Structures are given as structure tokens and as C-alpha cells.
Amino acid sequence: MNTVEIKNLIKTFNGERAVDNLSLGIEKGKITGLIGADGAGKTTLMRLIIGLLVPDSGEVSALGLNPYKQKPELTSKVGYMPQKFGLYEDLTVLENMKLYADLKNVPYEFDKLLKFTSLEPFQDRLAGALSGGMKQKLGLSCALLGDPEFLVLDEPSVGVDPISRRDLMQMVRNLITPETTVLWSTAYLDEAHSFDTAVVLDKGKVIYEGKPHDLAPTAQEFENKVIDLMGGYKKEKSLIAESYTPISSDFDCTVEADHLEKKYGSFYAVRDNSFCIKRGEIFGLLGPNGAGKSTSFKMMCGLARPTSGTARIMGIDIKKNPEKARSNLGYMAQKFSLYGNLTVRQNLEFFAGVYGIGLLNRKKRIDEIVEIFNFEHIQNQKSEDLPLGFKQRLSMACALIHNPPVLFLDEPTSGVDVITRRDFWNHITGLAKKGVTILVTTHFMDEAEYCDRISLFYKGETIALGTPAELKQRSNSNTMEEAFITLIKESGK
């Protein structure tokens, strides 16, 4: 028996089909993973299924209901967690839960959810002040209110550390009934491999539907098979790195943190953080959500003033001469921080001007970037309308448009599909070989293997520093994910 039946579904935006004559059944009581490249149609399909969008043609039935003609009846039976944080940041945890309970017309029975998510001590904290992992747990809690028959989760684990990802998965499996149907889109293919069913989308069409283990027995083989289905990935020389002007530097440390600290009242967001990153090194800053990684980034970029200590970029003190230090730096923020009402090309033009690229060179450089990142067909689209993966690519393009000797990348591949992730890291490793110094954070532990050295961060402090091999050896682990979880739990004790 199927919870969802779809026949010949078509949805078009700006003359292009986001969902292309798609037919699909989603089995009742199963967890179905939805996988695909950025822009493959995953979010559009989810919204069509629950009645947030109306199709051009075709049929959809969810829980035996028509999502457009019987939307109120369907909505009362569905728990939906959108890709973007969909709660009210100026309301507390408890106020958000009460609001969603009222909207669903269910009683204020939150004890089990609050306890399971470890949000009990934070009931009075504003949602906007929560860490990324806590926000996702709150969003999932609100989606689970009222024991929905059909749970629709659009990338619930995006930007979440490995421990919190496991918590979210456990939370769903423990808090649903055997009759609950779950549709879960994800960029983490190890996650998708654990589901009952996998549906792979490409250009609005289903290209695989079946058990993940039928496609491949292990998560890594599954990832490779999915990449093959999506057209494959052929590693080539990075055009970004090829177009970079080689950088020379006499500094032993091109990036240096010198006893950096950031306090909010008596709370240390970052405590006594020191490290030296050499020219051409890829230095990974890993840690759970709320560990202080982004705070460290902001201090080192001059966007937040340290309580004590300082940082130096290419030998320039960030506190004494922030503008000159920043001129050597390209920064890609964790959250999309470009101008949503500007087109792709207008954002590139703006950042080229901000970074001091002269008018004579500006058009040539922007044309290069447009070609390298394959922005030709989207350069006149508003950036707020882009799929998440394209937003990330645009953020990276703006960060390196001026050929900086240092790149700070705060979760550059968060929510990005597996092929785009490989492409990003091809560029990152290529730039490092050209002498660019790179400080990067990531929650994909397979990506941590690309780093020359890693600083594992927890509760504002470095708890381990070394190469990926050294950290795995120290924790007696086979993978970086195991090493991450082991070292964090040991430190927590």
C-alpha cells in the first residue's frame, strides 16, 4: 500500500520543467530517501506532494487525498520540515512549539520531545540564538507534533555535525509509529543508504527507485553508483586554480591565531585558540554545532572583535589594520550572505568592485568566473531564487574573484549534492597547490580527509590537532567520522 501515488506529474518554472512527467509511488510505513543533484526537482516534488505548489498537469494523491482540493484535511495529517529554518527566530523554543501545536490543533504535550532532543534546558532561549544542530532538532520537533501520518523532511540534517545527524536519525526512528511514512531528502549518501527506499532524481525525472542495498552493499559504493546514475564525475584540472596568479609569501605562518578569545558575559565562545597555518596548507576546523568555529572565523576576518588575543593574515594584525588584513582574504560565510535581490552577475560585479578590481579588468574577470562556474544560463537570475547548491557556488565565486592568497570557507559544501561537493574539493585542492592558504570547516567527514591538518574544536577549545591519520590513530578509528565522535565524547567526559 502506498501513502503517495503520482502519475505523469509536470511542473514548469520559467519555461523549464522542474518535474518532468514523473510517476512514483511512496510506500506506507517506510522511510524513503530523495536524492539528486542541485536543481533536480527534489524540493519542488515535495511541495507538490503536500499541496504547497500546484502542478501544470498530472495527478497526485497523498494519504488518499488530493493535495490541492483537500489541502486543509491533508495538512492536519502531515508534518513538514522545510529546507530553510522555518521557525520564528524571535520566539523562544517553547513559544515556537506552542505556536505549531496551536496551528495543528494538538495539546501542549512537549515533555517527550524536549527530553529526547535535549532542548529541555533551553525552553526559554530564542530560536535564533540556538546552534545549527539545536535549530534542526527544534524544527523536527515541531514537524513531529501531533504524531503525523506522513512526515516530509527537506534536508533536515543540512549543516549539522555527525553527532547531531545521528541524533536526528534516532529521533525520527524512535518517535514515529510503524505506520508513519517518511519522505526525507538528503545530501548525505551514507544517510540515504540506511533508508528503506532510495529515489534518485535527475532533471525532474526518476532515474532509480528501489532499495539502497540493491544498488550497492556499502555507503561508499552507493555514493559511487549514485554519481554514475547522475552522469558520473570526471576529475579534471581545476579551471579556477589554473586562472589563479601564483602567490609568493615570505611568512612562515600566512594565517595565525594568537591566543584568540571571545567571551559573552562569563561564557567563553572561544577560549585561548592558537594555531599557525602555512602557505598552501588546507587546515580543517572541525567540531559540533556551537563549538565556536564560526566565531573563530569571524574574529579572524575582523568581523567580530576578540575579547583578547589577535590574528594575523599575511603578517598583518587583524585588530590593528583590519582593512589591509581583509584585502588578502576571501571569505565564504556559513549562511548565504550575498544580495538576494541582485542577479548572479550583479553580485559578481558588486564583489569585484568591493575587492578593488579595476573597471578595465572587471568584465574580463567576471566573464572568466561565469564560464568556470557554469553560470552562463543563470547569470541573469536573482540569487535568492537559486537552488542551494548554486547559491554555494556563487558564494565561493565571490570569495575568490580577487585572487586572494588566503581563503576562509565556512561549510562551503553544506547541502550541496555529491557531484558538486567533489567539484568544490577539486578546486580547493587545486588552489592549495597554487599556494593559496585555506581554512575550512565541514560536517562531511569524508571531506576532512582532504585536509593537511585538522583542529578539532569543542566548547570553544582545541581538543585535538594533527593530520587526519594522526587523529584516527589517536582515537583507534578507521574513519574520520568515528574519530570525530570518539574524540568529542572522550572530551565531554
C-alpha positions in Angstrom: 0.0 0.0 0.0 1.3 3.4 -0.9 0.9 6.7 1.0 1.7 8.7 -2.1 0.7 8.0 -5.7 2.0 10.2 -8.5 1.1 9.9 -12.2 2.6 11.9 -15.1 3.4 14.9 -12.9 4.7 18.1 -14.7 5.7 21.4 -13.1 7.3 24.2 -15.1 9.2 27.3 -13.9 10.2 30.0 -16.5 9.7 27.6 -19.4 11.8 24.8 -17.8 10.5 21.6 -16.4 11.4 21.2 -12.7 9.3 18.0 -12.6 9.1 16.2 -15.9 6.3 13.7 -16.5 7.2 11.9 -13.2 5.4 8.9 -11.9 6.2 7.4 -8.4 4.7 5.5 -5.5 5.9 6.1 -1.9 5.3 3.1 0.3 3.4 3.4 3.6 5.3 2.9 6.8 8.7 3.2 5.1 11.5 5.8 5.1 12.1 6.9 1.5 15.2 8.9 0.7 15.1 11.5 -2.0 18.5 12.1 -3.7 19.6 14.2 -6.7 21.8 17.0 -8.0 21.0 20.6 -7.1 18.0 21.7 -9.2 17.0 18.1 -9.8 13.5 18.8 -8.6 13.5 17.4 -5.0 12.1 20.4 -3.2 9.6 21.1 -6.0 8.3 17.5 -5.8 7.9 17.6 -2.0 5.9 20.8 -2.2 3.7 19.4 -5.0 3.0 16.3 -2.8 1.8 18.3 0.2 -0.1 20.9 -1.8 2.3 23.9 -1.4 2.6 24.0 -5.2 0.0 23.3 -7.9 1.2 21.1 -10.9 0.8 22.1 -14.5 -0.6 18.6 -15.2 -0.7 15.1 -13.8 -2.1 13.5 -10.7 -1.0 13.4 -7.0 -2.7 11.6 -4.2 -1.3 11.7 -0.6 -2.9 9.7 2.2 -5.8 9.2 -0.3 -6.4 12.9 -0.5 -6.0 15.5 -3.3 -3.3 17.9 -2.0 -4.9 20.9 -3.8 -8.6 20.3 -3.4 -8.3 18.8 0.1 -5.3 20.7 1.5 -6.7 21.5 5.0 -7.5 17.9 5.6 -4.1 16.7 4.4 -2.2 19.4 6.3 -3.6 18.1 9.6 -2.0 14.7 8.9 1.4 15.9 7.6 4.5 17.0 9.5 6.6 19.2 7.2 10.1 20.5 7.8 11.3 22.9 5.0 14.9 23.2 3.8 15.3 26.6 5.3 14.8 27.1 9.0 11.1 27.7 9.1 10.5 28.7 12.7 10.3 32.1 14.3 13.8 33.2 15.4 12.4 35.9 17.7 10.3 33.4 19.6 11.7 31.0 22.3 11.9 27.3 21.8 8.7 26.8 23.9 6.8 29.6 22.1 7.6 28.1 18.8 6.3 24.7 19.9 3.1 26.2 21.3 2.5 28.1 18.1 2.9 24.9 16.0 0.7 23.0 18.4 -2.0 25.6 18.0 -1.7 25.6 14.2 -2.1 21.8 14.3 -4.8 21.9 17.0 -3.0 19.5 19.2 -2.4 19.7 23.0 0.8 21.1 24.6 2.4 17.7 25.2 6.1 18.6 24.7 7.9 16.7 27.5 8.9 13.7 25.5 10.2 15.8 22.6 12.1 18.2 24.8 13.7 15.4 26.7 14.6 13.4 23.6 16.2 16.4 21.8 18.0 17.7 25.0 16.2 21.0 24.4 14.7 20.9 27.9 17.2 23.4 29.5 16.8 25.8 26.5 13.0 26.2 26.5 13.3 30.0 27.2 16.1 30.6 24.6 15.2 32.4 21.4 15.3 30.1 18.4 17.6 32.5 16.6 20.2 32.0 19.4 20.3 28.2 19.0 23.2 26.4 17.4 22.6 24.8 13.9 22.0 21.3 15.4 19.6 22.6 18.0 17.6 24.6 15.4 17.2 21.4 13.3 16.1 19.4 16.4 13.5 22.1 17.2 12.3 22.2 13.6 11.9 18.4 13.6 10.2 18.5 17.0 7.6 21.0 15.6 7.1 18.7 12.5 6.5 15.7 14.8 3.9 17.4 16.9 0.5 15.6 16.7 2.0 12.3 15.6 1.7 12.9 11.8 0.8 10.0 9.5 3.2 11.4 6.8 6.5 13.2 7.7 8.1 15.2 4.9 11.7 16.4 5.7 13.5 18.5 3.2 17.3 18.2 4.1 16.8 18.2 7.9 20.4 17.4 8.5 22.0 20.1 6.3 24.8 21.9 8.1 24.6 19.5 11.1 27.6 17.8 12.7 27.9 14.0 12.7 26.7 13.6 16.3 23.6 15.7 15.8 22.9 13.9 12.5 22.8 10.6 14.3 20.6 12.2 16.9 18.1 13.4 14.3 18.0 10.0 12.7 17.5 8.3 16.0 14.8 10.9 16.9 12.8 10.1 13.7 13.1 6.4 14.1 12.2 6.4 17.8 9.3 8.9 17.7 7.3 7.7 14.7 4.9 4.7 14.7 5.4 1.7 12.4 2.5 3.1 10.2 4.2 6.5 9.7 5.5 7.3 6.2 8.7 9.4 5.9 9.9 11.2 2.8 13.4 12.5 3.6 15.6 14.4 1.1 19.3 14.4 1.9 22.8 15.3 0.5 24.4 12.7 2.8 24.5 9.5 0.9 25.6 7.4 3.9 22.3 8.6 5.5 20.3 7.7 2.3 21.9 4.2 2.3 20.3 3.5 5.7 16.7 4.2 4.5 14.2 1.6 3.3 13.9 3.0 -0.2 16.0 5.4 -2.3 14.6 7.6 -5.1 17.2 9.3 -7.3 16.0 12.3 -9.3 17.7 13.9 -12.3 16.3 16.8 -14.2 12.9 16.2 -12.8 12.8 12.5 -13.7 13.2 9.4 -11.5 16.4 7.6 -12.6 16.4 5.0 -9.8 13.8 3.7 -7.4 14.5 0.8 -5.1 16.3 -0.5 -2.0 19.7 1.3 -1.5 21.3 -2.1 -0.7 20.2 -3.4 -4.1 22.2 -0.6 -5.8 25.3 -1.2 -3.6 26.1 -3.0 -0.3 28.2 -0.2 1.3 27.7 3.5 1.7 30.8 4.4 -0.3 29.9 2.1 -3.2 26.3 3.5 -3.0 27.7 7.0 -3.4 29.8 6.0 -6.5 26.8 4.2 -8.0 24.6 7.3 -7.5 27.2 9.5 -9.1 27.3 7.1 -12.1 23.5 7.4 -12.4 23.7 11.2 -12.3 26.1 11.2 -15.3 29.4 10.5 -13.5 32.2 12.7 -12.3 35.4 13.0 -14.2 38.1 14.8 -12.2 39.9 17.4 -14.4 42.3 20.2 -13.7 40.6 23.0 -11.8 40.0 25.9 -14.1 39.7 28.2 -11.0 43.2 27.1 -9.8 44.6 27.4 -13.4 43.3 31.0 -13.6 44.9 31.9 -10.3 48.0 34.0 -10.2 50.6 32.1 -8.2 51.2 33.7 -4.8 54.5 34.4 -3.2 54.9 34.8 0.6 57.9 35.1 2.9 55.8 34.4 6.0 56.2 31.2 7.9 52.5 31.5 9.0 50.3 33.0 6.4 47.4 32.7 8.8 48.0 32.8 12.6 45.7 32.8 15.6 47.4 34.1 18.7 45.6 33.3 22.0 42.2 34.3 20.5 39.4 34.5 23.0 35.7 35.6 22.8 33.6 36.0 25.8 29.9 36.8 26.2 29.5 37.7 29.8 31.0 34.7 31.6 30.6 32.4 28.7 33.6 31.6 26.5 32.6 31.1 22.9 36.3 30.7 22.0 39.0 30.1 24.7 42.8 30.6 24.1 42.8 29.5 20.5 46.3 29.5 18.8 47.5 27.9 15.6 49.7 28.6 12.6 48.7 27.7 9.0 51.4 27.6 6.4 51.3 28.8 2.8 49.4 26.3 0.6 48.0 24.3 3.6 44.4 23.1 3.9 43.6 23.5 7.6 40.3 22.0 8.8 38.4 23.4 11.7 36.0 20.6 12.8 33.6 20.4 15.7 30.0 20.0 16.7 27.4 22.8 16.1 28.0 25.6 18.6 31.7 24.6 19.3 32.9 28.1 18.3 34.1 27.5 14.7 32.2 30.3 13.1 33.0 32.7 15.9 36.7 32.0 15.3 36.2 32.7 11.6 34.5 36.0 12.3 37.3 37.1 14.7 40.0 36.2 12.2 38.2 38.1 9.4 37.8 41.2 11.6 34.0 40.8 11.6 34.0 40.2 15.4 36.4 41.8 17.8 38.3 39.4 20.1 37.9 39.8 23.9 41.6 39.1 24.0 44.4 37.8 21.7 44.6 38.6 17.9 45.0 37.0 14.5 47.4 37.8 11.6 46.7 37.4 7.9 49.9 37.5 5.8 51.6 39.1 8.8 49.0 41.9 9.2 47.4 42.2 12.6 43.6 41.9 12.2 43.0 44.2 15.2 45.5 46.9 14.2 44.8 47.0 10.5 41.6 45.1 9.7 41.0 46.5 6.2 44.5 45.7 5.0 44.4 42.2 6.5 41.0 41.5 4.9 42.3 42.6 1.5 44.3 39.4 1.5 41.3 37.3 2.3 38.4 35.7 0.6 35.6 34.7 3.0 32.7 32.4 2.3 30.2 32.6 5.2 28.2 29.6 6.6 24.9 31.2 5.7 24.2 32.6 2.2 25.3 36.2 2.7 25.0 37.6 -0.8 22.4 40.0 -2.1 19.2 38.0 -2.9 17.6 40.8 -4.9 20.6 41.1 -7.2 21.3 38.7 -10.1 24.2 36.3 -10.2 26.1 38.7 -12.5 25.3 41.8 -10.4 26.6 40.0 -7.2 29.8 39.2 -9.0 30.1 42.9 -10.3 29.5 44.2 -6.7 32.1 42.0 -5.1 34.6 42.7 -7.9 34.2 46.4 -7.1 34.4 45.9 -3.3 37.6 43.9 -3.7 39.1 46.7 -5.8 39.2 45.1 -9.3 39.5 48.0 -11.7 36.9 48.6 -14.4 39.3 47.6 -17.2 39.8 44.1 -15.7 36.4 43.7 -14.1 34.4 42.4 -17.1 37.1 40.0 -18.2 37.4 38.6 -14.7 33.6 38.2 -14.3 33.3 36.5 -17.7 36.1 34.1 -16.6 34.2 33.3 -13.3 30.9 32.9 -15.2 32.5 30.4 -17.5 34.5 28.5 -14.8 31.4 28.0 -12.6 29.0 27.4 -15.5 26.8 30.4 -14.6 26.0 31.2 -18.2 22.4 30.1 -18.1 21.7 31.6 -14.6 23.7 34.8 -14.6 20.6 36.9 -15.0 18.6 35.1 -12.3 18.1 36.7 -8.9 20.4 34.9 -6.4 17.5 34.4 -3.9 15.8 32.2 -6.5 18.7 29.8 -7.0 18.8 26.2 -5.6 21.0 25.9 -2.6 23.9 24.3 -4.5 24.1 27.2 -6.9 24.0 29.7 -4.0 27.0 28.0 -2.5 28.9 28.1 -5.9 28.1 31.8 -6.2 29.3 32.5 -2.7 32.6 30.7 -3.4 32.9 32.6 -6.7 32.5 35.9 -5.0 35.0 34.9 -2.3 37.8 34.2 -4.8 37.0 36.7 -7.5 40.0 38.9 -6.5 42.6 36.0 -6.4 43.2 36.3 -2.6 46.2 34.5 -1.1 44.0 33.2 1.8 40.6 31.6 1.7 38.2 31.1 4.7 35.5 28.6 3.7 32.8 28.1 6.4 30.9 24.9 5.4 31.3 25.6 1.7 29.5 22.3 0.7 26.7 22.4 3.2 23.6 21.0 1.5 25.3 20.6 -1.9 24.9 17.4 -4.0 27.7 14.8 -4.1 29.0 15.7 -7.6 29.2 19.4 -6.8 31.0 18.5 -3.5 33.6 16.6 -5.4 34.0 19.5 -7.8 34.3 22.0 -4.9 37.1 20.0 -3.4 38.8 19.6 -6.7 39.0 23.4 -6.8 40.1 23.7 -3.2 43.0 21.2 -3.5 44.0 22.8 -6.8 44.1 26.2 -5.2 46.2 24.9 -2.3 48.7 23.5 -4.8 48.9 27.0 -6.3 50.0 28.3 -2.8 46.6 29.5 -1.5 46.2 29.0 2.3 42.8 27.6 3.1 41.0 27.4 6.4 37.8 25.3 6.1 35.0 23.9 8.2 32.9 21.0 7.2 30.4 18.5 8.6 31.2 15.9 5.9 33.8 13.8 7.5 34.9 12.3 4.2 35.9 15.8 3.2 38.1 16.1 6.3 40.4 13.6 4.7 41.4 16.2 2.2 42.8 18.5 4.9 46.6 18.6 5.6 45.9 19.2 9.3 42.8 19.3 11.5 42.0 21.2 14.7 39.1 19.5 16.5 37.1 22.1 18.3 34.8 21.6 21.3 33.2 24.1 23.7 35.4 26.8 22.3 38.7 25.0 22.7 41.0 22.8 20.6 40.9 19.3 21.9 43.0 17.6 19.2 45.3 18.8 16.5 47.0 16.8 13.8 46.7 15.1 10.4 43.6 13.0 9.6 45.8 9.9 10.0 47.1 11.0 13.4 43.6 11.8 14.7 42.3 8.4 13.5 45.3 6.7 15.2 44.8 8.6 18.4 41.1 7.5 18.6 41.7 4.0 17.3 39.2 4.7 14.5 39.0 3.6 10.8 37.2 6.7 9.6 37.2 10.4 10.4 33.5 10.2 11.4 34.4 7.6 14.0 37.4 9.7 15.1 35.3 12.8 15.4 32.6 11.1 17.5 35.1 9.3 19.8 37.3 12.3 20.5 34.3 14.6 21.2 32.7 12.0 23.6 36.0 11.5 25.4 36.4 15.2 25.8 32.9 15.5 27.1 33.6 13.1 29.9 
